[in-house]
Amino acid sequence: MSARVVPYHCPYCGEEDLRPYAPENDNEVEIKGGWHCADCTRVFAVKYHGMAAAPSYAAPETGPQPE
């Protein structure tokens, strides 16, 4: 697996013109692994948190059992 997963669309405007973000001077926000959207000029990062456990469902109750 690569160290950086490439997002295909900006989560804010939906455009596809994304570039890796690197701050150019000291007063800019520093985001590790950030992306810059050239259309809306936002900078964002995508973080993978893991997978959720599959939900478990109880079997439906059955009616009275014949004796």
mmCIF file of the N, C-alpha and C atoms, coordinates in Angstrom:
data_MODEL
# 
_entry.id   MODEL 
# 
loop_
_atom_site.group_PDB 
_atom_site.id 
_atom_site.type_symbol 
_atom_site.label_atom_id 
_atom_site.label_alt_id 
_atom_site.label_comp_id 
_atom_site.label_asym_id 
_atom_site.label_entity_id 
_atom_site.label_seq_id 
_atom_site.pdbx_PDB_ins_code 
_atom_site.Cartn_x 
_atom_site.Cartn_y 
_atom_site.Cartn_z 
_atom_site.occupancy 
_atom_site.B_iso_or_equiv 
_atom_site.pdbx_formal_charge 
_atom_site.auth_seq_id 
_atom_site.auth_comp_id 
_atom_site.auth_asym_id 
_atom_site.auth_atom_id 
_atom_site.pdbx_PDB_model_num 
ATOM 1   N N  . MET A 1 1  ? 0.839   -1.174  0.000  1.00 0.00 ? 1  MET A N  1 
ATOM 2   C CA . MET A 1 1  ? 0.000   0.000   0.000  1.00 0.00 ? 1  MET A CA 1 
ATOM 3   C C  . MET A 1 1  ? 0.885   1.238   0.000  1.00 0.00 ? 1  MET A C  1 
ATOM 4   N N  . SER A 1 2  ? 0.451   2.249   -0.726 1.00 0.00 ? 2  SER A N  1 
ATOM 5   C CA . SER A 1 2  ? 1.242   3.469   -0.806 1.00 0.00 ? 2  SER A CA 1 
ATOM 6   C C  . SER A 1 2  ? 1.049   4.314   0.449  1.00 0.00 ? 2  SER A C  1 
ATOM 7   N N  . ALA A 1 3  ? 1.984   5.211   0.688  1.00 0.00 ? 3  ALA A N  1 
ATOM 8   C CA . ALA A 1 3  ? 1.907   6.081   1.854  1.00 0.00 ? 3  ALA A CA 1 
ATOM 9   C C  . ALA A 1 3  ? 0.841   7.156   1.682  1.00 0.00 ? 3  ALA A C  1 
ATOM 10  N N  . ARG A 1 4  ? 0.495   7.479   0.455  1.00 0.00 ? 4  ARG A N  1 
ATOM 11  C CA . ARG A 1 4  ? -0.480  8.548   0.196  1.00 0.00 ? 4  ARG A CA 1 
ATOM 12  C C  . ARG A 1 4  ? -1.550  8.021   -0.747 1.00 0.00 ? 4  ARG A C  1 
ATOM 13  N N  . VAL A 1 5  ? -2.771  8.050   -0.302 1.00 0.00 ? 5  VAL A N  1 
ATOM 14  C CA . VAL A 1 5  ? -3.893  7.658   -1.144 1.00 0.00 ? 5  VAL A CA 1 
ATOM 15  C C  . VAL A 1 5  ? -4.407  8.913   -1.839 1.00 0.00 ? 5  VAL A C  1 
ATOM 16  N N  . VAL A 1 6  ? -4.633  8.829   -3.118 1.00 0.00 ? 6  VAL A N  1 
ATOM 17  C CA . VAL A 1 6  ? -5.031  9.989   -3.902 1.00 0.00 ? 6  VAL A CA 1 
ATOM 18  C C  . VAL A 1 6  ? -6.548  10.135  -3.905 1.00 0.00 ? 6  VAL A C  1 
ATOM 19  N N  . PRO A 1 7  ? -7.066  11.266  -3.411 1.00 0.00 ? 7  PRO A N  1 
ATOM 20  C CA . PRO A 1 7  ? -8.504  11.497  -3.544 1.00 0.00 ? 7  PRO A CA 1 
ATOM 21  C C  . PRO A 1 7  ? -8.803  11.927  -4.981 1.00 0.00 ? 7  PRO A C  1 
ATOM 22  N N  . TYR A 1 8  ? -9.947  11.542  -5.485 1.00 0.00 ? 8  TYR A N  1 
ATOM 23  C CA . TYR A 1 8  ? -10.297 11.870  -6.864 1.00 0.00 ? 8  TYR A CA 1 
ATOM 24  C C  . TYR A 1 8  ? -11.129 13.141  -6.979 1.00 0.00 ? 8  TYR A C  1 
ATOM 25  N N  . HIS A 1 9  ? -11.812 13.534  -5.897 1.00 0.00 ? 9  HIS A N  1 
ATOM 26  C CA . HIS A 1 9  ? -12.663 14.718  -5.922 1.00 0.00 ? 9  HIS A CA 1 
ATOM 27  C C  . HIS A 1 9  ? -12.466 15.511  -4.637 1.00 0.00 ? 9  HIS A C  1 
ATOM 28  N N  . CYS A 1 10 ? -12.593 16.807  -4.733 1.00 0.00 ? 10 CYS A N  1 
ATOM 29  C CA . CYS A 1 10 ? -12.547 17.668  -3.553 1.00 0.00 ? 10 CYS A CA 1 
ATOM 30  C C  . CYS A 1 10 ? -13.813 17.426  -2.729 1.00 0.00 ? 10 CYS A C  1 
ATOM 31  N N  . PRO A 1 11 ? -13.692 17.223  -1.411 1.00 0.00 ? 11 PRO A N  1 
ATOM 32  C CA . PRO A 1 11 ? -14.890 16.981  -0.599 1.00 0.00 ? 11 PRO A CA 1 
ATOM 33  C C  . PRO A 1 11 ? -15.754 18.226  -0.422 1.00 0.00 ? 11 PRO A C  1 
ATOM 34  N N  . TYR A 1 12 ? -15.258 19.394  -0.796 1.00 0.00 ? 12 TYR A N  1 
ATOM 35  C CA . TYR A 1 12 ? -16.014 20.640  -0.620 1.00 0.00 ? 12 TYR A CA 1 
ATOM 36  C C  . TYR A 1 12 ? -16.740 21.054  -1.889 1.00 0.00 ? 12 TYR A C  1 
ATOM 37  N N  . CYS A 1 13 ? -16.051 21.032  -3.032 1.00 0.00 ? 13 CYS A N  1 
ATOM 38  C CA . CYS A 1 13 ? -16.673 21.522  -4.265 1.00 0.00 ? 13 CYS A CA 1 
ATOM 39  C C  . CYS A 1 13 ? -16.884 20.429  -5.306 1.00 0.00 ? 13 CYS A C  1 
ATOM 40  N N  . GLY A 1 14 ? -16.255 19.265  -5.127 1.00 0.00 ? 14 GLY A N  1 
ATOM 41  C CA . GLY A 1 14 ? -16.447 18.157  -6.056 1.00 0.00 ? 14 GLY A CA 1 
ATOM 42  C C  . GLY A 1 14 ? -15.563 18.189  -7.297 1.00 0.00 ? 14 GLY A C  1 
ATOM 43  N N  . GLU A 1 15 ? -14.724 19.193  -7.430 1.00 0.00 ? 15 GLU A N  1 
ATOM 44  C CA . GLU A 1 15 ? -13.856 19.283  -8.609 1.00 0.00 ? 15 GLU A CA 1 
ATOM 45  C C  . GLU A 1 15 ? -12.690 18.302  -8.501 1.00 0.00 ? 15 GLU A C  1 
ATOM 46  N N  . GLU A 1 16 ? -11.998 18.102  -9.608 1.00 0.00 ? 16 GLU A N  1 
ATOM 47  C CA . GLU A 1 16 ? -10.945 17.093  -9.679 1.00 0.00 ? 16 GLU A CA 1 
ATOM 48  C C  . GLU A 1 16 ? -9.530  17.656  -9.767 1.00 0.00 ? 16 GLU A C  1 
ATOM 49  N N  . ASP A 1 17 ? -9.366  18.957  -9.733 1.00 0.00 ? 17 ASP A N  1 
ATOM 50  C CA . ASP A 1 17 ? -8.035  19.560  -9.878 1.00 0.00 ? 17 ASP A CA 1 
ATOM 51  C C  . ASP A 1 17 ? -7.347  19.623  -8.509 1.00 0.00 ? 17 ASP A C  1 
ATOM 52  N N  . LEU A 1 18 ? -6.835  18.476  -8.052 1.00 0.00 ? 18 LEU A N  1 
ATOM 53  C CA . LEU A 1 18 ? -6.196  18.364  -6.737 1.00 0.00 ? 18 LEU A CA 1 
ATOM 54  C C  . LEU A 1 18 ? -4.707  18.160  -6.907 1.00 0.00 ? 18 LEU A C  1 
ATOM 55  N N  . ARG A 1 19 ? -3.942  18.782  -6.001 1.00 0.00 ? 19 ARG A N  1 
ATOM 56  C CA . ARG A 1 19 ? -2.482  18.656  -6.022 1.00 0.00 ? 19 ARG A CA 1 
ATOM 57  C C  . ARG A 1 19 ? -1.989  18.444  -4.598 1.00 0.00 ? 19 ARG A C  1 
ATOM 58  N N  . PRO A 1 20 ? -0.893  17.710  -4.427 1.00 0.00 ? 20 PRO A N  1 
ATOM 59  C CA . PRO A 1 20 ? -0.335  17.573  -3.079 1.00 0.00 ? 20 PRO A CA 1 
ATOM 60  C C  . PRO A 1 20 ? -0.017  18.959  -2.514 1.00 0.00 ? 20 PRO A C  1 
ATOM 61  N N  . TYR A 1 21 ? -0.306  19.147  -1.238 1.00 0.00 ? 21 TYR A N  1 
ATOM 62  C CA . TYR A 1 21 ? -0.116  20.456  -0.611 1.00 0.00 ? 21 TYR A CA 1 
ATOM 63  C C  . TYR A 1 21 ? 1.190   20.493  0.157  1.00 0.00 ? 21 TYR A C  1 
ATOM 64  N N  . ALA A 1 22 ? 1.955   21.529  -0.091 1.00 0.00 ? 22 ALA A N  1 
ATOM 65  C CA . ALA A 1 22 ? 3.172   21.805  0.669  1.00 0.00 ? 22 ALA A CA 1 
ATOM 66  C C  . ALA A 1 22 ? 3.183   23.296  0.969  1.00 0.00 ? 22 ALA A C  1 
ATOM 67  N N  . PRO A 1 23 ? 3.223   23.692  2.245  1.00 0.00 ? 23 PRO A N  1 
ATOM 68  C CA . PRO A 1 23 ? 3.226   25.121  2.566  1.00 0.00 ? 23 PRO A CA 1 
ATOM 69  C C  . PRO A 1 23 ? 4.449   25.814  1.978  1.00 0.00 ? 23 PRO A C  1 
ATOM 70  N N  . GLU A 1 24 ? 4.227   26.988  1.408  1.00 0.00 ? 24 GLU A N  1 
ATOM 71  C CA . GLU A 1 24 ? 5.323   27.712  0.767  1.00 0.00 ? 24 GLU A CA 1 
ATOM 72  C C  . GLU A 1 24 ? 6.038   28.662  1.706  1.00 0.00 ? 24 GLU A C  1 
ATOM 73  N N  . ASN A 1 25 ? 5.355   29.118  2.771  1.00 0.00 ? 25 ASN A N  1 
ATOM 74  C CA . ASN A 1 25 ? 6.023   29.985  3.735  1.00 0.00 ? 25 ASN A CA 1 
ATOM 75  C C  . ASN A 1 25 ? 5.532   29.664  5.138  1.00 0.00 ? 25 ASN A C  1 
ATOM 76  N N  . ASP A 1 26 ? 6.117   30.291  6.136  1.00 0.00 ? 26 ASP A N  1 
ATOM 77  C CA . ASP A 1 26 ? 5.867   29.937  7.530  1.00 0.00 ? 26 ASP A CA 1 
ATOM 78  C C  . ASP A 1 26 ? 4.462   30.258  8.032  1.00 0.00 ? 26 ASP A C  1 
ATOM 79  N N  . ASN A 1 27 ? 3.763   31.207  7.415  1.00 0.00 ? 27 ASN A N  1 
ATOM 80  C CA . ASN A 1 27 ? 2.452   31.581  7.939  1.00 0.00 ? 27 ASN A CA 1 
ATOM 81  C C  . ASN A 1 27 ? 1.315   30.754  7.348  1.00 0.00 ? 27 ASN A C  1 
ATOM 82  N N  . GLU A 1 28 ? 1.609   29.747  6.523  1.00 0.00 ? 28 GLU A N  1 
ATOM 83  C CA . GLU A 1 28 ? 0.581   28.879  5.974  1.00 0.00 ? 28 GLU A CA 1 
ATOM 84  C C  . GLU A 1 28 ? 0.375   27.672  6.875  1.00 0.00 ? 28 GLU A C  1 
ATOM 85  N N  . VAL A 1 29 ? -0.782  27.095  6.771  1.00 0.00 ? 29 VAL A N  1 
ATOM 86  C CA . VAL A 1 29 ? -1.142  25.914  7.566  1.00 0.00 ? 29 VAL A CA 1 
ATOM 87  C C  . VAL A 1 29 ? -0.279  24.740  7.125  1.00 0.00 ? 29 VAL A C  1 
ATOM 88  N N  . GLU A 1 30 ? 0.241   24.001  8.093  1.00 0.00 ? 30 GLU A N  1 
ATOM 89  C CA . GLU A 1 30 ? 1.019   22.819  7.751  1.00 0.00 ? 30 GLU A CA 1 
ATOM 90  C C  . GLU A 1 30 ? 0.169   21.585  8.006  1.00 0.00 ? 30 GLU A C  1 
ATOM 91  N N  . ILE A 1 31 ? -0.087  20.849  6.960  1.00 0.00 ? 31 ILE A N  1 
ATOM 92  C CA . ILE A 1 31 ? -0.882  19.627  7.035  1.00 0.00 ? 31 ILE A CA 1 
ATOM 93  C C  . ILE A 1 31 ? -0.057  18.512  6.422  1.00 0.00 ? 31 ILE A C  1 
ATOM 94  N N  . LYS A 1 32 ? 0.195   17.468  7.185  1.00 0.00 ? 32 LYS A N  1 
ATOM 95  C CA . LYS A 1 32 ? 0.957   16.344  6.670  1.00 0.00 ? 32 LYS A CA 1 
ATOM 96  C C  . LYS A 1 32 ? 0.056   15.533  5.737  1.00 0.00 ? 32 LYS A C  1 
ATOM 97  N N  . GLY A 1 33 ? 0.481   15.333  4.519  1.00 0.00 ? 33 GLY A N  1 
ATOM 98  C CA . GLY A 1 33 ? -0.298  14.568  3.553  1.00 0.00 ? 33 GLY A CA 1 
ATOM 99  C C  . GLY A 1 33 ? -1.512  15.320  3.049  1.00 0.00 ? 33 GLY A C  1 
ATOM 100 N N  . GLY A 1 34 ? -1.452  16.644  3.054  1.00 0.00 ? 34 GLY A N  1 
ATOM 101 C CA . GLY A 1 34 ? -2.588  17.449  2.640  1.00 0.00 ? 34 GLY A CA 1 
ATOM 102 C C  . GLY A 1 34 ? -2.731  17.561  1.135  1.00 0.00 ? 34 GLY A C  1 
ATOM 103 N N  . TRP A 1 35 ? -3.918  17.996  0.717  1.00 0.00 ? 35 TRP A N  1 
ATOM 104 C CA . TRP A 1 35 ? -4.234  18.203  -0.688 1.00 0.00 ? 35 TRP A CA 1 
ATOM 105 C C  . TRP A 1 35 ? -4.777  19.604  -0.869 1.00 0.00 ? 35 TRP A C  1 
ATOM 106 N N  . HIS A 1 36 ? -4.434  20.221  -2.001 1.00 0.00 ? 36 HIS A N  1 
ATOM 107 C CA . HIS A 1 36 ? -4.898  21.572  -2.326 1.00 0.00 ? 36 HIS A CA 1 
ATOM 108 C C  . HIS A 1 36 ? -5.811  21.489  -3.544 1.00 0.00 ? 36 HIS A C  1 
ATOM 109 N N  . CYS A 1 37 ? -7.029  22.027  -3.416 1.00 0.00 ? 37 CYS A N  1 
ATOM 110 C CA . CYS A 1 37 ? -7.956  22.087  -4.530 1.00 0.00 ? 37 CYS A CA 1 
ATOM 111 C C  . CYS A 1 37 ? -7.735  23.421  -5.240 1.00 0.00 ? 37 CYS A C  1 
ATOM 112 N N  . ALA A 1 38 ? -7.373  23.369  -6.511 1.00 0.00 ? 38 ALA A N  1 
ATOM 113 C CA . ALA A 1 38 ? -7.104  24.596  -7.263 1.00 0.00 ? 38 ALA A CA 1 
ATOM 114 C C  . ALA A 1 38 ? -8.384  25.358  -7.583 1.00 0.00 ? 38 ALA A C  1 
ATOM 115 N N  . ASP A 1 39 ? -9.538  24.691  -7.538 1.00 0.00 ? 39 ASP A N  1 
ATOM 116 C CA . ASP A 1 39 ? -10.794 25.359  -7.870 1.00 0.00 ? 39 ASP A CA 1 
ATOM 117 C C  . ASP A 1 39 ? -11.348 26.172  -6.704 1.00 0.00 ? 39 ASP A C  1 
ATOM 118 N N  . CYS A 1 40 ? -11.443 25.577  -5.523 1.00 0.00 ? 40 CYS A N  1 
ATOM 119 C CA . CYS A 1 40 ? -12.011 26.320  -4.383 1.00 0.00 ? 40 CYS A CA 1 
ATOM 120 C C  . CYS A 1 40 ? -10.938 26.805  -3.418 1.00 0.00 ? 40 CYS A C  1 
ATOM 121 N N  . THR A 1 41 ? -9.680  26.517  -3.693 1.00 0.00 ? 41 THR A N  1 
ATOM 122 C CA . THR A 1 41 ? -8.483  26.906  -2.930 1.00 0.00 ? 41 THR A CA 1 
ATOM 123 C C  . THR A 1 41 ? -8.472  26.391  -1.496 1.00 0.00 ? 41 THR A C  1 
ATOM 124 N N  . ARG A 1 42 ? -9.226  25.364  -1.222 1.00 0.00 ? 42 ARG A N  1 
ATOM 125 C CA . ARG A 1 42 ? -9.199  24.773  0.125  1.00 0.00 ? 42 ARG A CA 1 
ATOM 126 C C  . ARG A 1 42 ? -8.074  23.750  0.218  1.00 0.00 ? 42 ARG A C  1 
ATOM 127 N N  . VAL A 1 43 ? -7.579  23.580  1.437  1.00 0.00 ? 43 VAL A N  1 
ATOM 128 C CA . VAL A 1 43 ? -6.570  22.574  1.735  1.00 0.00 ? 43 VAL A CA 1 
ATOM 129 C C  . VAL A 1 43 ? -7.203  21.595  2.708  1.00 0.00 ? 43 VAL A C  1 
ATOM 130 N N  . PHE A 1 44 ? -7.065  20.309  2.432  1.00 0.00 ? 44 PHE A N  1 
ATOM 131 C CA . PHE A 1 44 ? -7.685  19.296  3.294  1.00 0.00 ? 44 PHE A CA 1 
ATOM 132 C C  . PHE A 1 44 ? -6.788  18.068  3.345  1.00 0.00 ? 44 PHE A C  1 
ATOM 133 N N  . ALA A 1 45 ? -7.074  17.204  4.300  1.00 0.00 ? 45 ALA A N  1 
ATOM 134 C CA . ALA A 1 45 ? -6.363  15.939  4.438  1.00 0.00 ? 45 ALA A CA 1 
ATOM 135 C C  . ALA A 1 45 ? -7.393  14.824  4.573  1.00 0.00 ? 45 ALA A C  1 
ATOM 136 N N  . VAL A 1 46 ? -7.024  13.658  4.097  1.00 0.00 ? 46 VAL A N  1 
ATOM 137 C CA . VAL A 1 46 ? -7.881  12.485  4.195  1.00 0.00 ? 46 VAL A CA 1 
ATOM 138 C C  . VAL A 1 46 ? -7.212  11.525  5.160  1.00 0.00 ? 46 VAL A C  1 
ATOM 139 N N  . LYS A 1 47 ? -7.968  11.038  6.136  1.00 0.00 ? 47 LYS A N  1 
ATOM 140 C CA . LYS A 1 47 ? -7.401  10.126  7.122  1.00 0.00 ? 47 LYS A CA 1 
ATOM 141 C C  . LYS A 1 47 ? -8.246  8.860   7.199  1.00 0.00 ? 47 LYS A C  1 
ATOM 142 N N  . TYR A 1 48 ? -7.589  7.734   7.114  1.00 0.00 ? 48 TYR A N  1 
ATOM 143 C CA . TYR A 1 48 ? -8.245  6.440   7.228  1.00 0.00 ? 48 TYR A CA 1 
ATOM 144 C C  . TYR A 1 48 ? -8.212  6.027   8.693  1.00 0.00 ? 48 TYR A C  1 
ATOM 145 N N  . HIS A 1 49 ? -9.371  5.768   9.264  1.00 0.00 ? 49 HIS A N  1 
ATOM 146 C CA . HIS A 1 49 ? -9.456  5.417   10.678 1.00 0.00 ? 49 HIS A CA 1 
ATOM 147 C C  . HIS A 1 49 ? -9.555  3.921   10.921 1.00 0.00 ? 49 HIS A C  1 
ATOM 148 N N  . GLY A 1 50 ? -9.909  3.134   9.946  1.00 0.00 ? 50 GLY A N  1 
ATOM 149 C CA . GLY A 1 50 ? -10.039 1.697   10.115 1.00 0.00 ? 50 GLY A CA 1 
ATOM 150 C C  . GLY A 1 50 ? -11.407 1.239   9.665  1.00 0.00 ? 50 GLY A C  1 
ATOM 151 N N  . MET A 1 51 ? -11.681 -0.012  9.913  1.00 0.00 ? 51 MET A N  1 
ATOM 152 C CA . MET A 1 51 ? -12.966 -0.583  9.493  1.00 0.00 ? 51 MET A CA 1 
ATOM 153 C C  . MET A 1 51 ? -13.837 -0.825  10.714 1.00 0.00 ? 51 MET A C  1 
ATOM 154 N N  . ALA A 1 52 ? -15.109 -0.586  10.557 1.00 0.00 ? 52 ALA A N  1 
ATOM 155 C CA . ALA A 1 52 ? -16.056 -0.843  11.634 1.00 0.00 ? 52 ALA A CA 1 
ATOM 156 C C  . ALA A 1 52 ? -16.418 -2.330  11.635 1.00 0.00 ? 52 ALA A C  1 
ATOM 157 N N  . ALA A 1 53 ? -16.729 -2.839  12.802 1.00 0.00 ? 53 ALA A N  1 
ATOM 158 C CA . ALA A 1 53 ? -17.141 -4.237  12.902 1.00 0.00 ? 53 ALA A CA 1 
ATOM 159 C C  . ALA A 1 53 ? -18.501 -4.406  12.240 1.00 0.00 ? 53 ALA A C  1 
ATOM 160 N N  . ALA A 1 54 ? -18.691 -5.543  11.614 1.00 0.00 ? 54 ALA A N  1 
ATOM 161 C CA . ALA A 1 54 ? -19.972 -5.818  10.970 1.00 0.00 ? 54 ALA A CA 1 
ATOM 162 C C  . ALA A 1 54 ? -21.055 -5.932  12.047 1.00 0.00 ? 54 ALA A C  1 
ATOM 163 N N  . PRO A 1 55 ? -22.234 -5.383  11.776 1.00 0.00 ? 55 PRO A N  1 
ATOM 164 C CA . PRO A 1 55 ? -23.301 -5.478  12.772 1.00 0.00 ? 55 PRO A CA 1 
ATOM 165 C C  . PRO A 1 55 ? -23.748 -6.922  12.933 1.00 0.00 ? 55 PRO A C  1 
ATOM 166 N N  . SER A 1 56 ? -24.083 -7.280  14.151 1.00 0.00 ? 56 SER A N  1 
ATOM 167 C CA . SER A 1 56 ? -24.588 -8.632  14.391 1.00 0.00 ? 56 SER A CA 1 
ATOM 168 C C  . SER A 1 56 ? -26.070 -8.531  14.699 1.00 0.00 ? 56 SER A C  1 
ATOM 169 N N  . TYR A 1 57 ? -26.816 -9.418  14.121 1.00 0.00 ? 57 TYR A N  1 
ATOM 170 C CA . TYR A 1 57 ? -28.265 -9.415  14.285 1.00 0.00 ? 57 TYR A CA 1 
ATOM 171 C C  . TYR A 1 57 ? -28.690 -10.694 14.984 1.00 0.00 ? 57 TYR A C  1 
ATOM 172 N N  . ALA A 1 58 ? -29.597 -10.561 15.922 1.00 0.00 ? 58 ALA A N  1 
ATOM 173 C CA . ALA A 1 58 ? -30.133 -11.745 16.618 1.00 0.00 ? 58 ALA A CA 1 
ATOM 174 C C  . ALA A 1 58 ? -31.179 -12.406 15.719 1.00 0.00 ? 58 ALA A C  1 
ATOM 175 N N  . ALA A 1 59 ? -31.292 -13.698 15.847 1.00 0.00 ? 59 ALA A N  1 
ATOM 176 C CA . ALA A 1 59 ? -32.296 -14.436 15.077 1.00 0.00 ? 59 ALA A CA 1 
ATOM 177 C C  . ALA A 1 59 ? -33.684 -14.003 15.547 1.00 0.00 ? 59 ALA A C  1 
ATOM 178 N N  . PRO A 1 60 ? -34.629 -13.888 14.636 1.00 0.00 ? 60 PRO A N  1 
ATOM 179 C CA . PRO A 1 60 ? -35.967 -13.475 15.063 1.00 0.00 ? 60 PRO A CA 1 
ATOM 180 C C  . PRO A 1 60 ? -36.609 -14.515 15.959 1.00 0.00 ? 60 PRO A C  1 
ATOM 181 N N  . GLU A 1 61 ? -37.383 -14.031 16.883 1.00 0.00 ? 61 GLU A N  1 
ATOM 182 C CA . GLU A 1 61 ? -38.060 -14.971 17.781 1.00 0.00 ? 61 GLU A CA 1 
ATOM 183 C C  . GLU A 1 61 ? -39.125 -15.724 17.019 1.00 0.00 ? 61 GLU A C  1 
ATOM 184 N N  . THR A 1 62 ? -39.258 -16.997 17.362 1.00 0.00 ? 62 THR A N  1 
ATOM 185 C CA . THR A 1 62 ? -40.294 -17.804 16.737 1.00 0.00 ? 62 THR A CA 1 
ATOM 186 C C  . THR A 1 62 ? -41.493 -17.892 17.656 1.00 0.00 ? 62 THR A C  1 
ATOM 187 N N  . GLY A 1 63 ? -42.593 -18.305 17.116 1.00 0.00 ? 63 GLY A N  1 
ATOM 188 C CA . GLY A 1 63 ? -43.813 -18.434 17.924 1.00 0.00 ? 63 GLY A CA 1 
ATOM 189 C C  . GLY A 1 63 ? -43.695 -19.585 18.908 1.00 0.00 ? 63 GLY A C  1 
ATOM 190 N N  . PRO A 1 64 ? -44.791 -19.867 19.620 1.00 0.00 ? 64 PRO A N  1 
ATOM 191 C CA . PRO A 1 64 ? -44.760 -20.972 20.589 1.00 0.00 ? 64 PRO A CA 1 
ATOM 192 C C  . PRO A 1 64 ? -44.458 -22.293 19.896 1.00 0.00 ? 64 PRO A C  1 
ATOM 193 N N  . GLN A 1 65 ? -43.647 -23.095 20.547 1.00 0.00 ? 65 GLN A N  1 
ATOM 194 C CA . GLN A 1 65 ? -43.250 -24.378 20.009 1.00 0.00 ? 65 GLN A CA 1 
ATOM 195 C C  . GLN A 1 65 ? -44.299 -25.434 20.379 1.00 0.00 ? 65 GLN A C  1 
ATOM 196 N N  . PRO A 1 66 ? -44.653 -26.303 19.453 1.00 0.00 ? 66 PRO A N  1 
ATOM 197 C CA . PRO A 1 66 ? -45.612 -27.393 19.790 1.00 0.00 ? 66 PRO A CA 1 
ATOM 198 C C  . PRO A 1 66 ? -44.965 -28.377 20.772 1.00 0.00 ? 66 PRO A C  1 
ATOM 199 N N  . GLU A 1 67 ? -45.787 -28.889 21.646 1.00 0.00 ? 67 GLU A N  1 
ATOM 200 C CA . GLU A 1 67 ? -45.258 -29.814 22.663 1.00 0.00 ? 67 GLU A CA 1 
ATOM 201 C C  . GLU A 1 67 ? -45.332 -31.238 22.246 1.00 0.00 ? 67 GLU A C  1 
# 
